Amino acid sequence: MASFSGITTRQRYLELPDTFYSHVHPTPLRGDVRLVHFNAGLARDMGLPMESPEEWADIGAGRALLEGMIPVAMKYTGHQFGMYNPDLGDGRGLLLWETEGPDGRVRDWHLKGAGQTPYSRFGDGRAVLRSSVREYLCGEAMHYLGIASTRSLFLVSSTEPVRRETIETAAALVRVADTHIRFGHFEYASHHLGPDAVKTLTDHTIHHHFPDLEALPESERYPAFLAEVVRRTARTIADWQGVGFCHGVMNSDNMSIIGDTFDYGPYAFLDDFDARYICNHTDQGGRYAYNRQPEIGFINCQLLAHALTSLIDEDQLRRCMREYETTYNDSFINLMRRKLGLARADDNDLGLVMDTYSMLHEHGIDYTRFFRGLSTLPSQGPAPVRDLFADRGVADEWLRRYHNRLASEDCSPEDREADMCRTNPKYILRNYLAQNVIEASQAGDDQPLAELLKVLKRPYDEQPEFEEYAALPPDWGKHMDISCSS
């Protein structure tokens, strides 16, 4: 372990055999480089020096490494849109090192946009400013919504041209996570390296990321590991559904082994509610539509379970997989009760929830505004809810049913409003807001990015000075075409 300005640094991933990675030096960005944003709050949590954030730009640009950094491109595989791809790996990202913060938490640093690696296939190894801003924003948005997520430490841009659908400019960010190990690592070990490698990877992952399981005998440890991964995955996806988040590319190589929301690409938060909404226009079959995300999470857990068959017998695998449905269902209904302000469970609550979704879908009601309006019924009355409906009678009928359900609750209206406002955000990262920031950053103005991040740090607060960020999106900002291109 090396010392870096009083911070303990590690290289835990390099404890694995070198079949799991390749040593690669970053390819420096060309042209002028600027620091677009430095995440001071995250840096503070990590115990990093913040006196001169601009000094980090050379690391982001791949022009410098700190003493102790040993960059590697991770090798993994995975199922993309349901098809197994053996050629995956970090095609433009490099794991630099890990640092331990003052709280003892160890985090990976992953430089995304670092240039070509042995796993780039036909790619140029670059990230563009557009997609990098989107990832930076969404990691923060999800974190402050209370949803498990990777985050970004800093973001740099350069004048180097990169061709996507059009000519764009290159960028890079340092993504931070407790680990970058994903389901695809286990698929790679299982399909290509054999049972010994699966055991080595699993033991490594348990030791560093599930240490409470180490004391168990192997016959219990590995099933307990899989069951916990399944539960974490189910809880995260329930959280997505509750806040109206669409990931867009739920390939198994984008599934974090610790349950983080991982690898932001063509994501979206729902505007007008559409249960079948597809946020990735590359996904022509709708495999990753909003209403399919819970199912795809289960399928990806099945793929992980298959990769662990050398460690876990068939009966145990089935028991582990049953944890998904139980955990997802419990997490989802409990979250929806909180969103509706229901402290007491009722057998009819699931029917109320599903009927609510059907109503929102049929009438195309803005998801976030509906639940926030519901939260403030005691103080603002029904107008914020009713005004979302072209047919006010539909809203009135639903509100009568809702008030009848509330009659069995003991909580005061004031306390219920406070609780619901802590559950139903007023501010979410709508795609049009991200697009406005991207266009400003592309023009060299990073102030809109900083301001939007300030808003997203307090998604549940009223923030009257930023009321415009809670507005309904303009027509051009609804159902924007977002692709996997980055």
C-alpha positions as CSV (number, residue, x, y, z in Angstrom):
1,M,0.0,0.0,0.0
2,A,1.3,3.4,-1.0
3,S,0.6,6.8,0.7
4,F,-1.0,9.6,-1.3
5,S,-1.3,12.9,0.6
6,G,-2.3,11.0,3.8
7,I,-4.7,8.7,1.9
8,T,-4.1,4.9,1.8
9,T,-4.1,3.6,-1.7
10,R,-4.7,0.0,-2.8
11,Q,-4.7,-2.3,-5.8
12,R,-7.1,-5.0,-4.7
13,Y,-8.3,-5.9,-8.2
14,L,-4.7,-6.8,-9.1
15,E,-4.8,-9.6,-6.5
16,L,-6.8,-11.5,-9.2
17,P,-4.9,-13.5,-11.9
18,D,-3.8,-11.4,-14.8
19,T,-6.3,-13.3,-17.0
20,F,-8.8,-10.8,-15.5
21,Y,-7.1,-7.7,-16.9
22,S,-4.5,-6.1,-19.2
23,H,-2.0,-3.4,-18.3
24,V,-2.7,-0.4,-20.4
25,H,-1.4,3.2,-20.2
26,P,-3.9,5.9,-20.9
27,T,-3.8,7.6,-24.3
28,P,-3.5,11.3,-23.6
29,L,-6.3,13.5,-24.9
30,R,-5.1,15.8,-27.6
31,G,-5.7,19.6,-27.9
32,D,-6.7,22.0,-25.1
33,V,-8.1,20.4,-22.0
34,R,-10.3,22.0,-19.3
35,L,-11.7,20.8,-16.0
36,V,-15.4,20.9,-16.6
37,H,-16.4,20.0,-13.0
38,F,-14.8,18.7,-9.8
39,N,-17.0,16.9,-7.3
40,A,-15.9,18.6,-4.1
41,G,-18.5,16.9,-2.0
42,L,-17.4,13.4,-3.0
43,A,-13.7,14.4,-2.8
44,R,-14.3,15.6,0.8
45,D,-16.0,12.3,1.7
46,M,-13.0,10.5,0.2
47,G,-10.5,12.6,2.1
48,L,-8.8,14.0,-1.0
49,P,-6.9,17.3,-1.2
50,M,-9.1,20.0,-2.8
51,E,-6.9,23.1,-2.7
52,S,-6.2,23.1,-6.5
53,P,-8.9,21.0,-8.3
54,E,-7.5,22.1,-11.7
55,E,-4.4,20.0,-11.0
56,W,-6.6,16.9,-11.5
57,A,-7.2,17.8,-15.2
58,D,-3.9,16.1,-16.4
59,I,-5.0,12.8,-14.7
60,G,-8.4,13.0,-16.4
61,A,-6.7,13.8,-19.7
62,G,-4.5,10.7,-19.4
63,R,-1.4,12.9,-19.3
64,A,-0.3,12.1,-15.8
65,L,-0.6,9.3,-13.2
66,L,-0.1,9.7,-9.5
67,E,2.6,7.6,-7.8
68,G,1.0,4.2,-7.1
69,M,-1.5,4.2,-10.0
70,I,-1.3,1.0,-12.1
71,P,-3.9,1.3,-14.8
72,V,-5.5,-1.8,-16.1
73,A,-8.4,-2.6,-18.4
74,M,-10.7,-5.2,-16.9
75,K,-11.7,-8.3,-18.9
76,Y,-15.3,-9.6,-18.6
77,T,-18.0,-10.8,-21.0
78,G,-21.7,-10.7,-20.8
79,H,-25.1,-10.9,-22.5
80,Q,-26.0,-7.9,-24.7
81,F,-29.6,-7.6,-25.6
82,G,-29.9,-11.3,-24.8
83,M,-27.0,-12.5,-26.8
84,Y,-23.7,-13.7,-25.3
85,N,-20.7,-11.6,-26.3
86,P,-17.3,-13.1,-25.5
87,D,-15.3,-10.1,-26.6
88,L,-16.3,-7.6,-24.0
89,G,-14.1,-5.8,-21.5
90,D,-13.0,-2.2,-20.6
91,G,-12.9,-0.9,-24.2
92,R,-12.2,2.7,-23.2
93,G,-11.9,2.7,-19.4
94,L,-9.0,1.9,-17.1
95,L,-9.0,1.0,-13.4
96,L,-6.4,3.3,-11.9
97,W,-6.3,2.3,-8.2
98,E,-8.4,2.3,-5.1
99,T,-8.2,4.8,-2.2
100,E,-9.4,4.4,1.4
101,G,-11.2,7.4,2.9
102,P,-11.2,8.7,6.4
103,D,-14.3,6.4,7.1
104,G,-12.4,3.3,6.0
105,R,-14.4,3.0,2.8
106,V,-12.4,1.9,-0.2
107,R,-13.3,3.1,-3.6
108,D,-12.2,2.3,-7.1
109,W,-11.1,5.1,-9.5
110,H,-12.0,4.3,-13.1
111,L,-10.9,6.6,-15.9
112,K,-13.6,6.5,-18.6
113,G,-12.5,7.7,-22.0
114,A,-8.9,6.7,-21.6
115,G,-8.2,5.5,-25.1
116,Q,-8.0,2.1,-26.8
117,T,-7.5,-1.2,-24.9
118,P,-7.2,-4.8,-26.0
119,Y,-11.0,-4.9,-25.6
120,S,-11.9,-1.9,-27.7
121,R,-12.8,-4.0,-30.7
122,F,-13.5,-1.4,-33.4
123,G,-13.9,1.5,-31.0
124,D,-11.6,4.5,-30.6
125,G,-11.5,4.2,-26.8
126,R,-12.8,7.7,-26.4
127,A,-15.8,9.1,-24.6
128,V,-17.5,12.3,-25.8
129,L,-18.5,15.4,-23.7
130,R,-22.3,14.7,-24.3
131,S,-22.3,11.2,-22.8
132,S,-19.8,12.1,-20.1
133,V,-22.0,15.0,-18.9
134,R,-24.9,12.7,-18.8
135,E,-23.1,10.1,-16.7
136,Y,-21.7,12.7,-14.4
137,L,-25.2,14.2,-13.8
138,C,-27.0,11.0,-13.3
139,G,-24.6,9.5,-10.9
140,E,-25.2,12.5,-8.6
141,A,-28.9,12.6,-9.2
142,M,-29.3,8.9,-8.2
143,H,-27.1,9.3,-5.2
144,Y,-29.1,12.2,-3.8
145,L,-32.3,10.4,-4.5
146,G,-31.0,7.7,-2.2
147,I,-30.5,5.0,-4.9
148,A,-27.3,2.9,-5.0
149,S,-25.1,4.3,-7.7
150,T,-21.6,4.9,-9.0
151,R,-20.5,8.5,-9.0
152,S,-17.9,10.7,-10.8
153,L,-15.1,12.5,-9.1
154,F,-14.2,14.9,-11.9
155,L,-14.9,15.5,-15.6
156,V,-12.6,17.0,-18.2
157,S,-13.1,18.0,-21.8
158,S,-10.8,18.5,-24.7
159,T,-10.8,20.0,-28.2
160,E,-9.9,16.6,-29.7
161,P,-12.5,15.7,-32.3
162,V,-14.3,12.3,-32.1
163,R,-16.7,10.9,-34.7
164,R,-20.0,9.5,-33.5
165,E,-23.2,10.3,-35.5
166,T,-21.5,13.7,-35.9
167,I,-18.2,15.1,-35.0
168,E,-18.1,15.7,-31.3
169,T,-15.3,16.6,-28.7
170,A,-13.6,14.1,-26.5
171,A,-14.0,14.0,-22.7
172,A,-13.1,11.8,-19.8
173,L,-14.3,11.3,-16.3
174,V,-13.1,9.4,-13.3
175,R,-15.9,7.2,-12.1
176,V,-15.9,6.1,-8.5
177,A,-17.4,3.0,-7.0
178,D,-16.9,0.5,-4.2
179,T,-16.1,-2.0,-6.9
180,H,-16.3,-2.2,-10.7
181,I,-16.8,-6.0,-10.6
182,R,-19.9,-6.9,-12.5
183,F,-22.0,-9.9,-13.4
184,G,-20.0,-10.2,-16.7
185,H,-16.8,-11.0,-14.7
186,F,-18.4,-14.1,-13.4
187,E,-19.7,-15.1,-16.9
188,Y,-16.2,-14.6,-18.3
189,A,-14.7,-16.8,-15.6
190,S,-17.3,-19.5,-16.0
191,H,-17.4,-19.6,-19.8
192,H,-13.6,-19.2,-20.5
193,L,-11.4,-19.8,-17.5
194,G,-13.1,-22.7,-15.6
195,P,-14.2,-23.6,-12.0
196,D,-10.9,-22.6,-10.3
197,A,-11.2,-19.1,-11.7
198,V,-14.8,-18.8,-10.7
199,K,-13.9,-19.8,-7.2
200,T,-10.9,-17.4,-7.1
201,L,-13.1,-14.5,-8.3
202,T,-15.9,-15.3,-5.9
203,D,-13.6,-15.6,-3.0
204,H,-12.0,-12.3,-3.9
205,T,-15.4,-10.6,-4.2
206,I,-16.6,-12.0,-0.9
207,H,-13.4,-11.1,0.9
208,H,-13.5,-7.5,-0.2
209,H,-17.1,-6.7,-0.7
210,F,-19.2,-9.2,1.4
211,P,-16.8,-9.8,4.3
212,D,-19.6,-10.8,6.7
213,L,-20.0,-14.0,4.7
214,E,-16.4,-15.1,5.1
215,A,-17.0,-16.9,8.4
216,L,-19.6,-19.2,6.8
217,P,-18.5,-22.7,5.6
218,E,-18.2,-22.9,1.8
219,S,-21.4,-24.9,1.5
220,E,-23.3,-21.9,2.9
221,R,-21.0,-19.0,1.9
222,Y,-21.5,-19.2,-1.9
223,P,-25.3,-19.6,-1.8
224,A,-25.4,-16.7,0.8
225,F,-23.3,-14.6,-1.6
226,L,-25.6,-15.2,-4.6
227,A,-28.7,-14.6,-2.5
228,E,-27.4,-11.3,-1.2
229,V,-26.4,-10.2,-4.8
230,V,-29.9,-11.1,-5.9
231,R,-31.5,-9.2,-3.1
232,R,-29.4,-6.1,-3.7
233,T,-30.2,-6.2,-7.4
234,A,-34.0,-6.6,-6.8
235,R,-34.0,-3.7,-4.3
236,T,-32.1,-1.4,-6.7
237,I,-34.5,-2.1,-9.5
238,A,-37.5,-1.6,-7.3
239,D,-36.0,1.8,-6.5
240,W,-35.7,2.6,-10.2
241,Q,-39.3,1.7,-10.8
242,G,-40.4,3.8,-7.9
243,V,-38.7,6.9,-9.0
244,G,-39.5,6.3,-12.7
245,F,-36.0,5.7,-13.9
246,C,-35.2,3.8,-17.1
247,H,-31.7,2.4,-17.4
248,G,-31.8,1.7,-21.2
249,V,-29.0,-0.9,-21.4
250,M,-29.5,-3.6,-18.8
251,N,-26.9,-5.9,-20.4
252,S,-25.4,-8.3,-17.8
253,D,-22.0,-6.6,-18.2
254,N,-23.7,-3.5,-16.9
255,M,-24.9,-5.1,-13.7
256,S,-22.9,-4.3,-10.6
257,I,-22.1,-7.2,-8.3
258,I,-22.9,-5.0,-5.3
259,G,-26.2,-3.6,-6.7
260,D,-25.1,-0.2,-7.8
261,T,-26.8,1.5,-10.7
262,F,-24.0,1.2,-13.2
263,D,-22.8,2.5,-16.6
264,Y,-25.2,5.3,-17.5
265,G,-25.9,5.5,-21.2
266,P,-29.3,6.1,-22.8
267,Y,-31.2,6.5,-19.5
268,A,-34.3,8.6,-18.8
269,F,-36.6,9.6,-16.0
270,L,-40.2,9.2,-17.0
271,D,-42.1,12.4,-18.1
272,D,-45.6,11.5,-19.3
273,F,-46.1,8.1,-17.9
274,D,-45.8,5.2,-20.4
275,A,-45.3,1.8,-18.8
276,R,-43.8,0.6,-22.1
277,Y,-41.5,3.5,-22.5
278,I,-38.2,2.7,-24.3
279,C,-35.5,5.3,-23.6
280,N,-32.9,3.8,-25.9
281,H,-33.8,4.2,-29.5
282,T,-31.2,1.5,-30.3
283,D,-33.5,-1.0,-28.4
284,Q,-35.9,-1.5,-31.2
285,G,-37.5,-4.6,-29.7
286,G,-38.1,-2.9,-26.3
287,R,-36.2,-5.4,-24.3
288,Y,-35.2,-2.8,-21.8
289,A,-38.5,-0.9,-21.6
290,Y,-39.5,0.5,-18.3
291,N,-42.0,-2.2,-17.5
292,R,-39.6,-4.9,-18.3
293,Q,-36.8,-3.8,-16.0
294,P,-37.8,-6.1,-13.1
295,E,-38.0,-9.1,-15.4
296,I,-34.6,-8.3,-17.0
297,G,-33.1,-7.9,-13.5
298,F,-34.3,-11.5,-12.8
299,I,-32.9,-12.8,-16.1
300,N,-29.5,-11.2,-15.4
301,C,-29.5,-12.8,-11.9
302,Q,-30.2,-16.1,-13.6
303,L,-27.1,-15.6,-15.8
304,L,-25.0,-14.9,-12.7
305,A,-26.4,-18.0,-11.1
306,H,-25.5,-20.1,-14.1
307,A,-22.0,-18.8,-13.9
308,L,-21.8,-20.1,-10.3
309,T,-23.0,-23.6,-10.9
310,S,-19.6,-25.0,-10.1
311,L,-19.9,-23.6,-6.6
312,I,-23.6,-23.9,-5.8
313,D,-25.9,-27.0,-6.4
314,E,-29.1,-26.8,-8.3
315,D,-31.5,-26.8,-5.3
316,Q,-29.5,-24.0,-3.6
317,L,-29.5,-22.0,-6.9
318,R,-33.3,-22.2,-7.1
319,R,-33.6,-21.1,-3.5
320,C,-31.3,-18.2,-4.1
321,M,-33.3,-17.1,-7.2
322,R,-36.6,-17.1,-5.2
323,E,-35.1,-14.3,-3.2
324,Y,-35.5,-12.0,-6.2
325,E,-39.3,-12.1,-6.5
326,T,-39.8,-11.9,-2.7
327,T,-37.4,-9.0,-2.3
328,Y,-38.6,-7.1,-5.4
329,N,-42.2,-7.4,-4.5
330,D,-41.7,-6.4,-0.8
331,S,-39.4,-3.5,-1.8
332,F,-41.7,-2.2,-4.5
333,I,-45.0,-2.3,-2.5
334,N,-43.3,-0.8,0.6
335,L,-41.9,2.0,-1.5
336,M,-45.2,2.6,-3.2
337,R,-47.0,2.8,0.2
338,R,-44.5,5.5,1.2
339,K,-45.1,7.3,-2.1
340,L,-48.8,7.2,-1.4
341,G,-48.4,8.1,2.3
342,L,-49.7,4.8,3.6
343,A,-48.1,3.8,6.9
344,R,-50.4,0.9,7.5
345,A,-50.4,-2.1,5.2
346,D,-53.7,-3.2,3.6
347,D,-54.3,-6.2,1.4
348,N,-55.9,-4.0,-1.3
349,D,-52.9,-1.7,-1.6
350,L,-51.3,-3.5,-4.5
351,G,-54.6,-3.2,-6.4
352,L,-54.6,0.6,-5.7
353,V,-51.0,0.9,-6.9
354,M,-51.6,-1.0,-10.1
355,D,-54.8,0.9,-10.8
356,T,-52.9,4.1,-10.3
357,Y,-50.2,3.1,-12.8
358,S,-52.9,2.1,-15.3
359,M,-54.5,5.5,-14.9
360,L,-51.2,7.4,-15.3
361,H,-50.5,5.3,-18.4
362,E,-53.9,5.7,-20.0
363,H,-53.9,9.4,-19.6
364,G,-50.2,10.1,-20.0
365,I,-49.7,11.9,-16.7
366,D,-46.3,13.2,-15.7
367,Y,-45.1,10.7,-13.1
368,T,-43.0,13.0,-10.9
369,R,-45.5,15.8,-10.8
370,F,-48.3,13.5,-10.0
371,F,-46.7,12.0,-6.9
372,R,-45.3,15.4,-5.7
373,G,-48.7,16.9,-6.1
374,L,-50.2,14.1,-4.1
375,S,-47.6,14.7,-1.4
376,T,-48.7,18.4,-1.0
377,L,-52.5,17.7,-0.9
378,P,-52.9,18.9,2.7
379,S,-51.2,22.3,2.1
380,Q,-51.9,23.0,-1.6
381,G,-55.2,21.1,-2.2
382,P,-56.0,18.9,-5.2
383,A,-55.2,21.4,-8.0
384,P,-51.6,20.3,-8.6
385,V,-53.0,16.8,-9.2
386,R,-56.2,17.6,-11.0
387,D,-54.5,20.1,-13.4
388,L,-52.4,17.3,-14.8
389,F,-55.5,15.6,-16.3
390,A,-57.4,16.8,-19.4
391,D,-60.4,15.0,-17.8
392,R,-60.6,16.3,-14.3
393,G,-63.3,13.7,-13.5
394,V,-60.8,10.9,-13.8
395,A,-58.6,12.7,-11.2
396,D,-61.6,13.3,-8.9
397,E,-62.7,9.7,-9.0
398,W,-59.2,8.5,-8.2
399,L,-58.8,11.1,-5.4
400,R,-62.1,9.9,-3.8
401,R,-60.8,6.4,-3.7
402,Y,-57.5,7.6,-2.3
403,H,-59.1,9.6,0.4
404,N,-61.2,6.6,1.4
405,R,-58.0,4.7,1.8
406,L,-56.4,7.5,3.9
407,A,-59.3,7.4,6.3
408,S,-57.9,4.2,7.8
409,E,-54.5,5.9,8.5
410,D,-53.6,7.5,11.9
411,C,-51.0,9.9,10.7
412,S,-51.9,13.6,10.7
413,P,-52.1,15.3,7.2
414,E,-49.2,17.5,8.1
415,D,-47.0,14.6,9.1
416,R,-48.1,12.6,6.1
417,E,-47.1,15.5,3.8
418,A,-43.7,15.8,5.3
419,D,-43.1,12.1,5.0
420,M,-44.3,12.0,1.4
421,C,-42.2,15.0,0.4
422,R,-39.2,13.0,1.7
423,T,-40.2,10.1,-0.6
424,N,-41.5,11.8,-3.8
425,P,-38.9,14.1,-5.4
426,K,-39.8,17.5,-6.8
427,Y,-36.6,17.6,-8.9
428,I,-35.4,14.8,-11.2
429,L,-32.9,14.7,-14.0
430,R,-35.2,15.1,-17.0
431,N,-33.5,14.5,-20.3
432,Y,-34.2,18.0,-21.6
433,L,-32.4,19.5,-18.5
434,A,-29.4,17.3,-19.3
435,Q,-29.5,18.4,-22.9
436,N,-29.5,22.1,-22.0
437,V,-26.4,21.6,-19.8
438,I,-24.7,19.6,-22.6
439,E,-25.2,22.3,-25.1
440,A,-23.9,24.9,-22.7
441,S,-20.8,22.8,-21.9
442,Q,-20.2,22.2,-25.5
443,A,-20.1,26.0,-25.9
444,G,-17.6,26.3,-23.1
445,D,-20.1,27.4,-20.4
446,D,-20.0,25.0,-17.4
447,Q,-22.1,27.2,-15.1
448,P,-25.4,25.5,-16.0
449,L,-23.9,22.1,-15.1
450,A,-22.8,23.4,-11.7
451,E,-26.3,24.9,-11.1
452,L,-28.2,21.8,-12.1
453,L,-25.9,19.7,-9.8
454,K,-26.8,22.1,-7.0
455,V,-30.5,21.5,-7.6
456,L,-30.1,17.7,-7.9
457,K,-28.4,17.6,-4.5
458,R,-31.7,18.5,-2.8
459,P,-34.3,16.7,-4.9
460,Y,-36.9,16.5,-2.1
461,D,-36.7,20.1,-1.0
462,E,-38.9,22.9,-2.4
463,Q,-36.0,25.2,-3.6
464,P,-38.3,28.0,-4.7
465,E,-35.3,29.8,-6.3
466,F,-35.0,26.9,-8.7
467,E,-38.7,26.4,-9.5
468,E,-38.1,26.3,-13.2
469,Y,-36.2,23.0,-12.9
470,A,-39.4,21.4,-11.7
471,A,-41.4,22.6,-14.7
472,L,-43.1,20.2,-17.1
473,P,-40.8,19.5,-20.0
474,P,-41.3,21.3,-23.3
475,D,-42.7,19.2,-26.2
476,W,-39.2,18.9,-27.7
477,G,-37.9,17.6,-24.4
478,K,-40.3,14.7,-24.1
479,H,-39.3,11.2,-25.2
480,M,-36.0,12.4,-26.6
481,D,-34.0,10.0,-28.8
482,I,-31.0,8.7,-26.8
483,S,-28.8,6.0,-28.1
484,C,-25.9,3.9,-26.9
485,S,-23.5,6.1,-28.7
486,S,-20.9,7.6,-26.4
